[in-house]
Structure formats: structure tokens, C-alpha cells
């Protein structure tokens, strides 16, 4: 999974009055972790992603604006030999 940091920063500015503390309480992670992810380019963990997904779902927002999910593999092997 990947994080759209620009979109999350915009969400924080609009919905949480630019407060790392308010955003961290809303998604259930430590404020230092939110800061490190957005400013210091640390990698967010599953708890961070789950918090964003839950908060977005509860507030009728599309979490896919903030989280990039991996695309499924679509490559199919060519014809298989049958005996």
C-alpha cells in the first residue's frame, strides 16, 4: 500500500485545522507517528492505514484518495500443454 501524502496533508488542513494531534486521535495512532509519516517520509504501518480507512468510511469519504492499493496481477501464462 502507498500513501498520498499531499492529499492527506490537505485533508488534515481542511478537516483538522492543520493539527497533527487531531488527525492522530481521529485515526488512532500516536501524533509523533503522523508527523514522521507526513514530514520525515517514514513508512506508515497497517494501523495507520486501517485508521485512515475507518475514519474515511465513517465520514463518507473515499479512502482510495489517500491510500494506493496494489494492483492485482493480471498476467496469464500462455497455453498449457495437456497430455
PyMOL Python script that loads the backbone (N, CA, C, O; Angstrom):
from pymol import cmd

cmd.read_pdbstr("""\
ATOM      1  N   UNK A   1       0.839  -1.176   0.000  1.00  0.00           N
ATOM      2  CA  UNK A   1       0.000   0.000   0.000  1.00  0.00           C
ATOM      3  C   UNK A   1       0.884   1.239   0.000  1.00  0.00           C
ATOM      4  O   UNK A   1       1.980   1.241   0.559  1.00  0.00           O
ATOM      5  N   UNK A   2       0.397   2.260  -0.620  1.00  0.00           N
ATOM      6  CA  UNK A   2       1.103   3.526  -0.647  1.00  0.00           C
ATOM      7  C   UNK A   2       0.217   4.633  -0.103  1.00  0.00           C
ATOM      8  O   UNK A   2      -1.001   4.474  -0.018  1.00  0.00           O
ATOM      9  N   UNK A   3       0.816   5.739   0.260  1.00  0.00           N
ATOM     10  CA  UNK A   3       0.098   6.841   0.872  1.00  0.00           C
ATOM     11  C   UNK A   3       0.234   8.085   0.009  1.00  0.00           C
ATOM     12  O   UNK A   3       1.340   8.459  -0.384  1.00  0.00           O
ATOM     13  N   UNK A   4      -0.891   8.726  -0.285  1.00  0.00           N
ATOM     14  CA  UNK A   4      -0.890  10.005  -0.985  1.00  0.00           C
ATOM     15  C   UNK A   4      -0.719  11.091   0.080  1.00  0.00           C
ATOM     16  O   UNK A   4      -1.698  11.583   0.641  1.00  0.00           O
ATOM     17  N   UNK A   5       0.521  11.453   0.347  1.00  0.00           N
ATOM     18  CA  UNK A   5       0.827  12.374   1.437  1.00  0.00           C
ATOM     19  C   UNK A   5       0.266  13.769   1.188  1.00  0.00           C
ATOM     20  O   UNK A   5      -0.173  14.443   2.120  1.00  0.00           O
ATOM     21  N   UNK A   6       0.280  14.195  -0.060  1.00  0.00           N
ATOM     22  CA  UNK A   6      -0.254  15.529  -0.372  1.00  0.00           C
ATOM     23  C   UNK A   6      -1.746  15.594  -0.066  1.00  0.00           C
ATOM     24  O   UNK A   6      -2.215  16.565   0.528  1.00  0.00           O
ATOM     25  N   UNK A   7      -2.497  14.568  -0.465  1.00  0.00           N
ATOM     26  CA  UNK A   7      -3.941  14.546  -0.207  1.00  0.00           C
ATOM     27  C   UNK A   7      -4.231  14.447   1.285  1.00  0.00           C
ATOM     28  O   UNK A   7      -5.163  15.083   1.777  1.00  0.00           O
ATOM     29  N   UNK A   8      -3.446  13.658   2.008  1.00  0.00           N
ATOM     30  CA  UNK A   8      -3.648  13.535   3.453  1.00  0.00           C
ATOM     31  C   UNK A   8      -3.308  14.843   4.162  1.00  0.00           C
ATOM     32  O   UNK A   8      -3.985  15.227   5.116  1.00  0.00           O
ATOM     33  N   UNK A   9      -2.274  15.522   3.705  1.00  0.00           N
ATOM     34  CA  UNK A   9      -1.916  16.831   4.279  1.00  0.00           C
ATOM     35  C   UNK A   9      -3.046  17.832   4.041  1.00  0.00           C
ATOM     36  O   UNK A   9      -3.373  18.620   4.929  1.00  0.00           O
ATOM     37  N   UNK A  10      -3.640  17.804   2.850  1.00  0.00           N
ATOM     38  CA  UNK A  10      -4.759  18.685   2.529  1.00  0.00           C
ATOM     39  C   UNK A  10      -5.965  18.361   3.413  1.00  0.00           C
ATOM     40  O   UNK A  10      -6.634  19.266   3.912  1.00  0.00           O
ATOM     41  N   UNK A  11      -6.240  17.064   3.605  1.00  0.00           N
ATOM     42  CA  UNK A  11      -7.328  16.650   4.486  1.00  0.00           C
ATOM     43  C   UNK A  11      -7.087  17.151   5.903  1.00  0.00           C
ATOM     44  O   UNK A  11      -8.008  17.653   6.548  1.00  0.00           O
ATOM     45  N   UNK A  12      -5.863  17.022   6.390  1.00  0.00           N
ATOM     46  CA  UNK A  12      -5.529  17.478   7.731  1.00  0.00           C
ATOM     47  C   UNK A  12      -5.737  18.985   7.848  1.00  0.00           C
ATOM     48  O   UNK A  12      -6.255  19.461   8.858  1.00  0.00           O
ATOM     49  N   UNK A  13      -5.344  19.729   6.839  1.00  0.00           N
ATOM     50  CA  UNK A  13      -5.507  21.184   6.874  1.00  0.00           C
ATOM     51  C   UNK A  13      -6.976  21.590   6.870  1.00  0.00           C
ATOM     52  O   UNK A  13      -7.360  22.524   7.573  1.00  0.00           O
ATOM     53  N   UNK A  14      -7.802  20.894   6.084  1.00  0.00           N
ATOM     54  CA  UNK A  14      -9.207  21.263   5.944  1.00  0.00           C
ATOM     55  C   UNK A  14     -10.082  20.755   7.088  1.00  0.00           C
ATOM     56  O   UNK A  14     -10.909  21.500   7.615  1.00  0.00           O
ATOM     57  N   UNK A  15      -9.907  19.496   7.473  1.00  0.00           N
ATOM     58  CA  UNK A  15     -10.793  18.878   8.460  1.00  0.00           C
ATOM     59  C   UNK A  15     -10.298  18.954   9.898  1.00  0.00           C
ATOM     60  O   UNK A  15     -11.089  18.902  10.839  1.00  0.00           O
ATOM     61  N   UNK A  16      -8.984  19.078  10.063  1.00  0.00           N
ATOM     62  CA  UNK A  16      -8.405  19.020  11.410  1.00  0.00           C
ATOM     63  C   UNK A  16      -7.644  20.295  11.760  1.00  0.00           C
ATOM     64  O   UNK A  16      -6.795  20.288  12.652  1.00  0.00           O
ATOM     65  N   UNK A  17      -7.944  21.384  11.063  1.00  0.00           N
ATOM     66  CA  UNK A  17      -7.332  22.691  11.329  1.00  0.00           C
ATOM     67  C   UNK A  17      -5.808  22.612  11.398  1.00  0.00           C
ATOM     68  O   UNK A  17      -5.187  23.220  12.270  1.00  0.00           O
ATOM     69  N   UNK A  18      -5.220  21.870  10.490  1.00  0.00           N
ATOM     70  CA  UNK A  18      -3.760  21.701  10.392  1.00  0.00           C
ATOM     71  C   UNK A  18      -3.138  21.134  11.665  1.00  0.00           C
ATOM     72  O   UNK A  18      -1.984  21.428  11.977  1.00  0.00           O
ATOM     73  N   UNK A  19      -3.892  20.329  12.395  1.00  0.00           N
ATOM     74  CA  UNK A  19      -3.410  19.784  13.663  1.00  0.00           C
ATOM     75  C   UNK A  19      -3.032  18.309  13.526  1.00  0.00           C
ATOM     76  O   UNK A  19      -3.879  17.464  13.238  1.00  0.00           O
ATOM     77  N   UNK A  20      -1.755  18.016  13.737  1.00  0.00           N
ATOM     78  CA  UNK A  20      -1.303  16.628  13.738  1.00  0.00           C
ATOM     79  C   UNK A  20      -1.973  15.861  14.881  1.00  0.00           C
ATOM     80  O   UNK A  20      -2.289  14.680  14.740  1.00  0.00           O
ATOM     81  N   UNK A  21      -2.185  16.531  16.001  1.00  0.00           N
ATOM     82  CA  UNK A  21      -2.785  15.895  17.169  1.00  0.00           C
ATOM     83  C   UNK A  21      -4.217  15.443  16.880  1.00  0.00           C
ATOM     84  O   UNK A  21      -4.591  14.316  17.207  1.00  0.00           O
ATOM     85  N   UNK A  22      -5.007  16.310  16.274  1.00  0.00           N
ATOM     86  CA  UNK A  22      -6.406  15.955  15.962  1.00  0.00           C
ATOM     87  C   UNK A  22      -6.478  14.814  14.943  1.00  0.00           C
ATOM     88  O   UNK A  22      -7.297  13.904  15.075  1.00  0.00           O
ATOM     89  N   UNK A  23      -5.625  14.872  13.940  1.00  0.00           N
ATOM     90  CA  UNK A  23      -5.603  13.795  12.950  1.00  0.00           C
ATOM     91  C   UNK A  23      -5.188  12.483  13.607  1.00  0.00           C
ATOM     92  O   UNK A  23      -5.786  11.441  13.337  1.00  0.00           O
ATOM     93  N   UNK A  24      -4.179  12.521  14.459  1.00  0.00           N
ATOM     94  CA  UNK A  24      -3.711  11.290  15.100  1.00  0.00           C
ATOM     95  C   UNK A  24      -4.786  10.673  15.987  1.00  0.00           C
ATOM     96  O   UNK A  24      -4.930   9.451  16.017  1.00  0.00           O
ATOM     97  N   UNK A  25      -5.540  11.493  16.706  1.00  0.00           N
ATOM     98  CA  UNK A  25      -6.627  10.972  17.550  1.00  0.00           C
ATOM     99  C   UNK A  25      -7.733  10.375  16.692  1.00  0.00           C
ATOM    100  O   UNK A  25      -8.333   9.365  17.059  1.00  0.00           O
ATOM    101  N   UNK A  26      -8.003  11.000  15.547  1.00  0.00           N
ATOM    102  CA  UNK A  26      -9.072  10.509  14.675  1.00  0.00           C
ATOM    103  C   UNK A  26      -8.743   9.150  14.077  1.00  0.00           C
ATOM    104  O   UNK A  26      -9.634   8.317  13.909  1.00  0.00           O
ATOM    105  N   UNK A  27      -7.473   8.914  13.753  1.00  0.00           N
ATOM    106  CA  UNK A  27      -7.111   7.636  13.120  1.00  0.00           C
ATOM    107  C   UNK A  27      -6.510   6.645  14.102  1.00  0.00           C
ATOM    108  O   UNK A  27      -6.217   5.507  13.734  1.00  0.00           O
ATOM    109  N   UNK A  28      -6.322   7.067  15.352  1.00  0.00           N
ATOM    110  CA  UNK A  28      -5.907   6.132  16.395  1.00  0.00           C
ATOM    111  C   UNK A  28      -4.437   5.767  16.425  1.00  0.00           C
ATOM    112  O   UNK A  28      -4.081   4.651  16.803  1.00  0.00           O
ATOM    113  N   UNK A  29      -3.580   6.694  16.031  1.00  0.00           N
ATOM    114  CA  UNK A  29      -2.142   6.456  16.118  1.00  0.00           C
ATOM    115  C   UNK A  29      -1.489   7.609  16.881  1.00  0.00           C
ATOM    116  O   UNK A  29      -2.115   8.643  17.117  1.00  0.00           O
ATOM    117  N   UNK A  30      -0.242   7.423  17.258  1.00  0.00           N
ATOM    118  CA  UNK A  30       0.485   8.438  18.004  1.00  0.00           C
ATOM    119  C   UNK A  30       0.762   9.657  17.121  1.00  0.00           C
ATOM    120  O   UNK A  30       1.027   9.522  15.926  1.00  0.00           O
ATOM    121  N   UNK A  31       0.698  10.838  17.721  1.00  0.00           N
ATOM    122  CA  UNK A  31       0.916  12.075  16.974  1.00  0.00           C
ATOM    123  C   UNK A  31       2.320  12.117  16.360  1.00  0.00           C
ATOM    124  O   UNK A  31       2.499  12.643  15.261  1.00  0.00           O
ATOM    125  N   UNK A  32       3.298  11.574  17.054  1.00  0.00           N
ATOM    126  CA  UNK A  32       4.661  11.552  16.514  1.00  0.00           C
ATOM    127  C   UNK A  32       4.737  10.707  15.247  1.00  0.00           C
ATOM    128  O   UNK A  32       5.483  11.028  14.322  1.00  0.00           O
ATOM    129  N   UNK A  33       3.965   9.631  15.211  1.00  0.00           N
ATOM    130  CA  UNK A  33       3.954   8.770  14.025  1.00  0.00           C
ATOM    131  C   UNK A  33       3.360   9.516  12.826  1.00  0.00           C
ATOM    132  O   UNK A  33       3.895   9.435  11.720  1.00  0.00           O
ATOM    133  N   UNK A  34       2.270  10.234  13.036  1.00  0.00           N
ATOM    134  CA  UNK A  34       1.661  11.017  11.957  1.00  0.00           C
ATOM    135  C   UNK A  34       2.663  12.041  11.430  1.00  0.00           C
ATOM    136  O   UNK A  34       2.829  12.196  10.220  1.00  0.00           O
ATOM    137  N   UNK A  35       3.322  12.731  12.342  1.00  0.00           N
ATOM    138  CA  UNK A  35       4.315  13.729  11.940  1.00  0.00           C
ATOM    139  C   UNK A  35       5.453  13.090  11.140  1.00  0.00           C
ATOM    140  O   UNK A  35       5.860  13.609  10.101  1.00  0.00           O
ATOM    141  N   UNK A  36       5.953  11.976  11.629  1.00  0.00           N
ATOM    142  CA  UNK A  36       7.073  11.304  10.949  1.00  0.00           C
ATOM    143  C   UNK A  36       6.682  10.823   9.554  1.00  0.00           C
ATOM    144  O   UNK A  36       7.489  10.882   8.625  1.00  0.00           O
ATOM    145  N   UNK A  37       5.465  10.354   9.408  1.00  0.00           N
ATOM    146  CA  UNK A  37       4.999   9.877   8.098  1.00  0.00           C
ATOM    147  C   UNK A  37       4.859  11.048   7.126  1.00  0.00           C
ATOM    148  O   UNK A  37       5.297  10.958   5.980  1.00  0.00           O
ATOM    149  N   UNK A  38       4.253  12.142   7.578  1.00  0.00           N
ATOM    150  CA  UNK A  38       3.978  13.262   6.674  1.00  0.00           C
ATOM    151  C   UNK A  38       5.192  14.157   6.423  1.00  0.00           C
ATOM    152  O   UNK A  38       5.334  14.710   5.333  1.00  0.00           O
ATOM    153  N   UNK A  39       6.062  14.302   7.412  1.00  0.00           N
ATOM    154  CA  UNK A  39       7.176  15.238   7.273  1.00  0.00           C
ATOM    155  C   UNK A  39       8.494  14.529   6.994  1.00  0.00           C
ATOM    156  O   UNK A  39       9.249  14.950   6.117  1.00  0.00           O
ATOM    157  N   UNK A  40       8.776  13.467   7.723  1.00  0.00           N
ATOM    158  CA  UNK A  40      10.073  12.804   7.608  1.00  0.00           C
ATOM    159  C   UNK A  40      10.076  11.618   6.656  1.00  0.00           C
ATOM    160  O   UNK A  40      11.079  10.911   6.559  1.00  0.00           O
ATOM    161  N   UNK A  41       8.984  11.387   5.959  1.00  0.00           N
ATOM    162  CA  UNK A  41       8.875  10.311   4.972  1.00  0.00           C
ATOM    163  C   UNK A  41       9.066   8.914   5.554  1.00  0.00           C
ATOM    164  O   UNK A  41       9.563   8.020   4.868  1.00  0.00           O
ATOM    165  N   UNK A  42       8.677   8.721   6.811  1.00  0.00           N
ATOM    166  CA  UNK A  42       8.672   7.367   7.369  1.00  0.00           C
ATOM    167  C   UNK A  42       7.555   6.561   6.715  1.00  0.00           C
ATOM    168  O   UNK A  42       6.590   7.127   6.202  1.00  0.00           O
ATOM    169  N   UNK A  43       7.690   5.259   6.737  1.00  0.00           N
ATOM    170  CA  UNK A  43       6.692   4.381   6.136  1.00  0.00           C
ATOM    171  C   UNK A  43       5.561   4.123   7.129  1.00  0.00           C
ATOM    172  O   UNK A  43       5.819   3.688   8.252  1.00  0.00           O
ATOM    173  N   UNK A  44       4.314   4.382   6.735  1.00  0.00           N
ATOM    174  CA  UNK A  44       3.202   4.090   7.639  1.00  0.00           C
ATOM    175  C   UNK A  44       2.962   2.595   7.734  1.00  0.00           C
ATOM    176  O   UNK A  44       3.235   1.849   6.793  1.00  0.00           O
ATOM    177  N   UNK A  45       2.451   2.164   8.877  1.00  0.00           N
ATOM    178  CA  UNK A  45       2.155   0.756   9.089  1.00  0.00           C
ATOM    179  C   UNK A  45       0.687   0.451   8.866  1.00  0.00           C
ATOM    180  O   UNK A  45      -0.091   1.320   8.471  1.00  0.00           O
ATOM    181  N   UNK A  46       0.324  -0.782   9.122  1.00  0.00           N
ATOM    182  CA  UNK A  46      -1.045  -1.241   8.896  1.00  0.00           C
ATOM    183  C   UNK A  46      -2.036  -0.512   9.797  1.00  0.00           C
ATOM    184  O   UNK A  46      -3.162  -0.239   9.381  1.00  0.00           O
ATOM    185  N   UNK A  47      -1.630  -0.195  11.024  1.00  0.00           N
ATOM    186  CA  UNK A  47      -2.524   0.531  11.937  1.00  0.00           C
ATOM    187  C   UNK A  47      -2.839   1.920  11.386  1.00  0.00           C
ATOM    188  O   UNK A  47      -3.971   2.392  11.497  1.00  0.00           O
ATOM    189  N   UNK A  48      -1.851   2.568  10.800  1.00  0.00           N
ATOM    190  CA  UNK A  48      -2.032   3.883  10.181  1.00  0.00           C
ATOM    191  C   UNK A  48      -3.042   3.785   9.033  1.00  0.00           C
ATOM    192  O   UNK A  48      -3.989   4.567   8.955  1.00  0.00           O
ATOM    193  N   UNK A  49      -2.821   2.810   8.142  1.00  0.00           N
ATOM    194  CA  UNK A  49      -3.730   2.639   7.005  1.00  0.00           C
ATOM    195  C   UNK A  49      -5.134   2.271   7.459  1.00  0.00           C
ATOM    196  O   UNK A  49      -6.111   2.810   6.939  1.00  0.00           O
ATOM    197  N   UNK A  50      -5.248   1.365   8.416  1.00  0.00           N
ATOM    198  CA  UNK A  50      -6.571   0.981   8.919  1.00  0.00           C
ATOM    199  C   UNK A  50      -7.290   2.169   9.530  1.00  0.00           C
ATOM    200  O   UNK A  50      -8.497   2.326   9.347  1.00  0.00           O
ATOM    201  N   UNK A  51      -6.559   3.011  10.256  1.00  0.00           N
ATOM    202  CA  UNK A  51      -7.163   4.195  10.856  1.00  0.00           C
ATOM    203  C   UNK A  51      -7.710   5.154   9.817  1.00  0.00           C
ATOM    204  O   UNK A  51      -8.804   5.695   9.978  1.00  0.00           O
ATOM    205  N   UNK A  52      -6.953   5.365   8.755  1.00  0.00           N
ATOM    206  CA  UNK A  52      -7.418   6.242   7.677  1.00  0.00           C
ATOM    207  C   UNK A  52      -8.641   5.646   7.002  1.00  0.00           C
ATOM    208  O   UNK A  52      -9.615   6.351   6.739  1.00  0.00           O
ATOM    209  N   UNK A  53      -8.594   4.339   6.718  1.00  0.00           N
ATOM    210  CA  UNK A  53      -9.723   3.685   6.052  1.00  0.00           C
ATOM    211  C   UNK A  53     -10.985   3.765   6.904  1.00  0.00           C
ATOM    212  O   UNK A  53     -12.064   4.052   6.385  1.00  0.00           O
ATOM    213  N   UNK A  54     -10.862   3.515   8.198  1.00  0.00           N
ATOM    214  CA  UNK A  54     -12.026   3.559   9.087  1.00  0.00           C
ATOM    215  C   UNK A  54     -12.566   4.977   9.194  1.00  0.00           C
ATOM    216  O   UNK A  54     -13.776   5.187   9.110  1.00  0.00           O
ATOM    217  N   UNK A  55     -11.676   5.960   9.380  1.00  0.00           N
ATOM    218  CA  UNK A  55     -12.134   7.335   9.515  1.00  0.00           C
ATOM    219  C   UNK A  55     -12.829   7.806   8.236  1.00  0.00           C
ATOM    220  O   UNK A  55     -13.873   8.456   8.301  1.00  0.00           O
ATOM    221  N   UNK A  56     -12.263   7.486   7.095  1.00  0.00           N
ATOM    222  CA  UNK A  56     -12.879   7.876   5.817  1.00  0.00           C
ATOM    223  C   UNK A  56     -14.237   7.217   5.632  1.00  0.00           C
ATOM    224  O   UNK A  56     -15.186   7.866   5.192  1.00  0.00           O
ATOM    225  N   UNK A  57     -14.339   5.944   5.961  1.00  0.00           N
ATOM    226  CA  UNK A  57     -15.604   5.233   5.833  1.00  0.00           C
ATOM    227  C   UNK A  57     -16.659   5.839   6.753  1.00  0.00           C
ATOM    228  O   UNK A  57     -17.804   6.025   6.342  1.00  0.00           O
ATOM    229  N   UNK A  58     -16.287   6.144   7.983  1.00  0.00           N
ATOM    230  CA  UNK A  58     -17.217   6.751   8.943  1.00  0.00           C
ATOM    231  C   UNK A  58     -17.662   8.140   8.533  1.00  0.00           C
ATOM    232  O   UNK A  58     -18.738   8.588   8.928  1.00  0.00           O
ATOM    233  N   UNK A  59     -16.843   8.833   7.739  1.00  0.00           N
ATOM    234  CA  UNK A  59     -17.145  10.205   7.329  1.00  0.00           C
ATOM    235  C   UNK A  59     -17.509  10.324   5.853  1.00  0.00           C
ATOM    236  O   UNK A  59     -17.419  11.405   5.271  1.00  0.00           O
ATOM    237  N   UNK A  60     -17.919   9.213   5.253  1.00  0.00           N
ATOM    238  CA  UNK A  60     -18.370   9.151   3.862  1.00  0.00           C
ATOM    239  C   UNK A  60     -17.367   9.747   2.876  1.00  0.00           C
ATOM    240  O   UNK A  60     -17.743  10.481   1.962  1.00  0.00           O
ATOM    241  N   UNK A  61     -16.093   9.423   3.071  1.00  0.00           N
ATOM    242  CA  UNK A  61     -15.047   9.808   2.128  1.00  0.00           C
ATOM    243  C   UNK A  61     -14.460   8.554   1.498  1.00  0.00           C
ATOM    244  O   UNK A  61     -14.512   7.471   2.081  1.00  0.00           O
ATOM    245  N   UNK A  62     -13.908   8.707   0.313  1.00  0.00           N
ATOM    246  CA  UNK A  62     -13.287   7.574  -0.368  1.00  0.00           C
ATOM    247  C   UNK A  62     -11.828   7.466   0.079  1.00  0.00           C
ATOM    248  O   UNK A  62     -11.008   8.323  -0.251  1.00  0.00           O
ATOM    249  N   UNK A  63     -11.513   6.425   0.822  1.00  0.00           N
ATOM    250  CA  UNK A  63     -10.152   6.260   1.340  1.00  0.00           C
ATOM    251  C   UNK A  63      -9.131   6.070   0.228  1.00  0.00           C
ATOM    252  O   UNK A  63      -7.934   6.248   0.451  1.00  0.00           O
ATOM    253  N   UNK A  64      -9.594   5.708  -0.972  1.00  0.00           N
ATOM    254  CA  UNK A  64      -8.671   5.494  -2.088  1.00  0.00           C
ATOM    255  C   UNK A  64      -8.048   6.798  -2.585  1.00  0.00           C
ATOM    256  O   UNK A  64      -7.104   6.774  -3.374  1.00  0.00           O
ATOM    257  N   UNK A  65      -8.575   7.941  -2.125  1.00  0.00           N
ATOM    258  CA  UNK A  65      -7.923   9.210  -2.433  1.00  0.00           C
ATOM    259  C   UNK A  65      -6.619   9.344  -1.662  1.00  0.00           C
ATOM    260  O   UNK A  65      -5.718  10.073  -2.078  1.00  0.00           O
ATOM    261  N   UNK A  66      -6.518   8.644  -0.545  1.00  0.00           N
ATOM    262  CA  UNK A  66      -5.376   8.784   0.360  1.00  0.00           C
ATOM    263  C   UNK A  66      -4.475   7.558   0.377  1.00  0.00           C
ATOM    264  O   UNK A  66      -3.304   7.651   0.745  1.00  0.00           O
ATOM    265  N   UNK A  67      -5.010   6.422  -0.016  1.00  0.00           N
ATOM    266  CA  UNK A  67      -4.252   5.170   0.021  1.00  0.00           C
ATOM    267  C   UNK A  67      -4.255   4.547  -1.368  1.00  0.00           C
ATOM    268  O   UNK A  67      -5.306   4.389  -1.990  1.00  0.00           O
ATOM    269  N   UNK A  68      -3.070   4.199  -1.842  1.00  0.00           N
ATOM    270  CA  UNK A  68      -2.948   3.494  -3.117  1.00  0.00           C
ATOM    271  C   UNK A  68      -2.854   2.010  -2.825  1.00  0.00           C
ATOM    272  O   UNK A  68      -1.915   1.561  -2.168  1.00  0.00           O
ATOM    273  N   UNK A  69      -3.813   1.253  -3.306  1.00  0.00           N
ATOM    274  CA  UNK A  69      -3.790  -0.194  -3.124  1.00  0.00           C
ATOM    275  C   UNK A  69      -3.034  -0.820  -4.292  1.00  0.00           C
ATOM    276  O   UNK A  69      -3.107  -0.316  -5.413  1.00  0.00           O
ATOM    277  N   UNK A  70      -2.317  -1.896  -4.049  1.00  0.00           N
ATOM    278  CA  UNK A  70      -1.585  -2.530  -5.151  1.00  0.00           C
ATOM    279  C   UNK A  70      -2.554  -3.098  -6.180  1.00  0.00           C
ATOM    280  O   UNK A  70      -3.625  -3.602  -5.843  1.00  0.00           O
ATOM    281  N   UNK A  71      -2.155  -3.003  -7.428  1.00  0.00           N
ATOM    282  CA  UNK A  71      -2.990  -3.551  -8.496  1.00  0.00           C
ATOM    283  C   UNK A  71      -2.799  -5.065  -8.541  1.00  0.00           C
ATOM    284  O   UNK A  71      -1.679  -5.556  -8.399  1.00  0.00           O
ATOM    285  N   UNK A  72      -3.893  -5.806  -8.740  1.00  0.00           N
ATOM    286  CA  UNK A  72      -3.754  -7.264  -8.809  1.00  0.00           C
ATOM    287  C   UNK A  72      -3.005  -7.676 -10.079  1.00  0.00           C
ATOM    288  O   UNK A  72      -3.042  -6.987 -11.098  1.00  0.00           O
ATOM    289  N   UNK A  73      -2.336  -8.803  -9.984  1.00  0.00           N
ATOM    290  CA  UNK A  73      -1.635  -9.325 -11.150  1.00  0.00           C
ATOM    291  C   UNK A  73      -2.644  -9.805 -12.182  1.00  0.00           C
ATOM    292  O   UNK A  73      -3.616 -10.482 -11.847  1.00  0.00           O
ATOM    293  N   UNK A  74      -2.406  -9.450 -13.430  1.00  0.00           N
ATOM    294  CA  UNK A  74      -3.338  -9.842 -14.484  1.00  0.00           C
ATOM    295  C   UNK A  74      -2.671 -10.657 -15.577  1.00  0.00           C
ATOM    296  O   UNK A  74      -3.308 -10.983 -16.579  1.00  0.00           O
ATOM    297  N   UNK A  75      -1.419 -10.987 -15.405  1.00  0.00           N
ATOM    298  CA  UNK A  75      -0.704 -11.744 -16.421  1.00  0.00           C
ATOM    299  C   UNK A  75      -1.125 -13.206 -16.359  1.00  0.00           C
ATOM    300  O   UNK A  75      -1.157 -13.823 -15.295  1.00  0.00           O
ATOM    301  N   UNK A  76      -1.442 -13.729 -17.510  1.00  0.00           N
ATOM    302  CA  UNK A  76      -1.853 -15.128 -17.604  1.00  0.00           C
ATOM    303  C   UNK A  76      -0.830 -15.852 -18.464  1.00  0.00           C
ATOM    304  O   UNK A  76      -0.448 -15.367 -19.529  1.00  0.00           O
ATOM    305  N   UNK A  77      -0.396 -16.993 -18.007  1.00  0.00           N
ATOM    306  CA  UNK A  77       0.550 -17.788 -18.791  1.00  0.00           C
ATOM    307  C   UNK A  77      -0.097 -18.221 -20.101  1.00  0.00           C
ATOM    308  O   UNK A  77      -1.315 -18.381 -20.186  1.00  0.00           O
ATOM    309  N   UNK A  78       0.738 -18.407 -21.118  1.00  0.00           N
ATOM    310  CA  UNK A  78       0.215 -18.842 -22.403  1.00  0.00           C
ATOM    311  C   UNK A  78      -0.309 -20.291 -22.303  1.00  0.00           C
ATOM    312  O   UNK A  78      -0.314 -20.880 -21.222  1.00  0.00           O
ATOM    313  N   UNK A  79      -0.730 -20.832 -23.397  1.00  0.00           N
ATOM    314  CA  UNK A  79      -1.360 -22.158 -23.406  1.00  0.00           C
ATOM    315  C   UNK A  79      -0.519 -23.190 -22.678  1.00  0.00           C
ATOM    316  O   UNK A  79       0.703 -23.241 -22.818  1.00  0.00           O
ATOM    317  N   UNK A  80      -1.193 -23.996 -21.911  1.00  0.00           N
ATOM    318  CA  UNK A  80      -0.514 -25.071 -21.196  1.00  0.00           C
ATOM    319  C   UNK A  80      -0.662 -26.352 -22.000  1.00  0.00           C
ATOM    320  O   UNK A  80      -1.698 -26.584 -22.622  1.00  0.00           O
ATOM    321  N   UNK A  81       0.366 -27.179 -21.987  1.00  0.00           N
ATOM    322  CA  UNK A  81       0.302 -28.448 -22.693  1.00  0.00           C
ATOM    323  C   UNK A  81      -0.546 -29.425 -21.901  1.00  0.00           C
ATOM    324  O   UNK A  81      -0.421 -29.527 -20.681  1.00  0.00           O
ATOM    325  N   UNK A  82      -1.395 -30.130 -22.594  1.00  0.00           N
ATOM    326  CA  UNK A  82      -2.176 -31.204 -21.957  1.00  0.00           C
ATOM    327  C   UNK A  82      -1.724 -32.519 -22.528  1.00  0.00           C
ATOM    328  O   UNK A  82      -1.405 -32.612 -23.713  1.00  0.00           O
ATOM    329  N   UNK A  83      -1.693 -33.525 -21.705  1.00  0.00           N
ATOM    330  CA  UNK A  83      -1.222 -34.827 -22.193  1.00  0.00           C
ATOM    331  C   UNK A  83      -2.353 -35.797 -22.342  1.00  0.00           C
ATOM    332  O   UNK A  83      -2.136 -36.941 -22.742  1.00  0.00           O
TER     333      UNK A  83
END
""", "prot")
cmd.dss("prot")
cmd.show_as("cartoon", "prot")
cmd.util.cbc("prot")
cmd.orient("prot")
